[in-house]
């Protein structure tokens, strides 16, 4: 589970990076579950790997590549974890606009 939920994000970005740099364009969309914010008994591995993706991989990459990122920064009061969940297709569509 760790490799799929955590390392697959890294492997995909690494595999795509050369072509994106050659094209001077590319988008990597990573998603992590909100399960990383809550841990239930008998379900520690999934939330832990979800949190690892968000905190370690996405934030670390963002800090390293800050000048290359184009993202919406900041949250509004509506952007809280308890609002309606978003569909992955809708999120990806907005990101690559």
C-alpha positions as CSV (number, residue, x, y, z in Angstrom):
1,X,0.0,0.0,0.0
2,X,2.8,2.4,0.8
3,X,4.4,2.2,-2.6
4,X,1.1,2.7,-4.5
5,X,-0.3,5.5,-2.3
6,X,2.9,7.4,-1.8
7,X,5.7,6.6,-4.2
8,X,3.6,6.3,-7.3
9,X,3.1,10.1,-7.3
10,X,6.8,10.6,-7.3
11,X,7.4,7.9,-10.0
12,X,4.8,9.4,-12.3
13,X,6.2,12.9,-12.0
14,X,9.8,11.6,-12.5
15,X,8.8,9.7,-15.6
16,X,7.0,12.7,-17.2
17,X,9.5,15.4,-16.3
18,X,11.9,15.1,-19.2
19,X,9.1,15.4,-21.8
20,X,7.6,18.3,-20.0
21,X,10.9,20.2,-19.8
22,X,11.5,19.5,-23.6
23,X,8.0,20.8,-24.4
24,X,8.4,23.7,-21.9
25,X,4.9,22.8,-20.7
26,X,3.4,20.2,-18.5
27,X,1.0,19.6,-15.6
28,X,1.2,17.2,-12.8
29,X,-2.0,16.8,-10.8
30,X,-1.7,15.0,-7.5
31,X,-4.6,14.3,-5.2
32,X,-4.6,13.0,-1.7
33,X,-7.5,11.9,0.4
34,X,-8.8,13.8,3.3
35,X,-8.4,10.6,5.2
36,X,-5.0,11.9,6.2
37,X,-6.7,14.2,8.6
38,X,-8.6,11.5,10.5
39,X,-7.4,8.1,11.7
40,X,-9.7,5.3,12.6
41,X,-8.9,2.2,14.5
42,X,-7.8,-0.7,12.2
43,X,-7.2,1.8,9.4
44,X,-3.9,3.5,10.1
45,X,-2.0,2.7,6.9
46,X,-4.3,4.5,4.4
47,X,-4.5,7.8,6.2
48,X,-0.8,7.8,6.9
49,X,0.1,7.3,3.3
50,X,-2.5,10.0,2.2
51,X,-0.9,12.5,4.6
52,X,2.6,11.6,3.4
53,X,1.6,12.5,-0.1
54,X,0.1,15.8,0.8
55,X,2.6,17.0,3.4
56,X,5.9,15.5,2.3
57,X,5.6,15.1,-1.5
58,X,3.4,17.9,-2.6
59,X,4.5,20.6,-0.1
60,X,8.2,19.7,-0.5
61,X,8.0,19.8,-4.3
62,X,6.1,23.0,-4.1
63,X,8.8,24.6,-2.0
64,X,11.6,23.4,-4.3
65,X,9.9,24.5,-7.5
66,X,8.1,27.6,-6.3
67,X,9.1,29.7,-9.4
68,X,7.7,27.0,-11.7
69,X,4.3,26.6,-10.0
70,X,1.0,28.1,-11.1
71,X,-1.5,27.5,-8.5
72,X,-4.2,29.3,-6.5
73,X,-2.7,30.2,-3.1
74,X,-4.8,30.8,0.0
75,X,-8.1,29.5,1.3
76,X,-11.5,31.0,1.8
77,X,-13.8,30.1,4.6
78,X,-15.6,27.8,2.1
79,X,-12.5,25.8,1.5
80,X,-12.7,23.6,4.5
81,X,-12.5,19.9,4.8
82,X,-16.2,19.4,5.7
83,X,-17.6,20.9,2.5
84,X,-18.8,18.7,-0.3
85,X,-16.3,16.5,-1.9
86,X,-15.1,17.3,-5.4
87,X,-15.0,14.9,-8.3
88,X,-11.4,14.2,-9.6
89,X,-12.4,15.0,-13.2
90,X,-13.7,18.4,-12.2
91,X,-10.6,19.2,-10.2
92,X,-8.2,18.0,-13.0
93,X,-10.1,20.1,-15.6
94,X,-9.8,23.2,-13.5
95,X,-6.1,22.6,-12.9
96,X,-5.1,22.2,-16.5
97,X,-7.1,25.3,-17.8
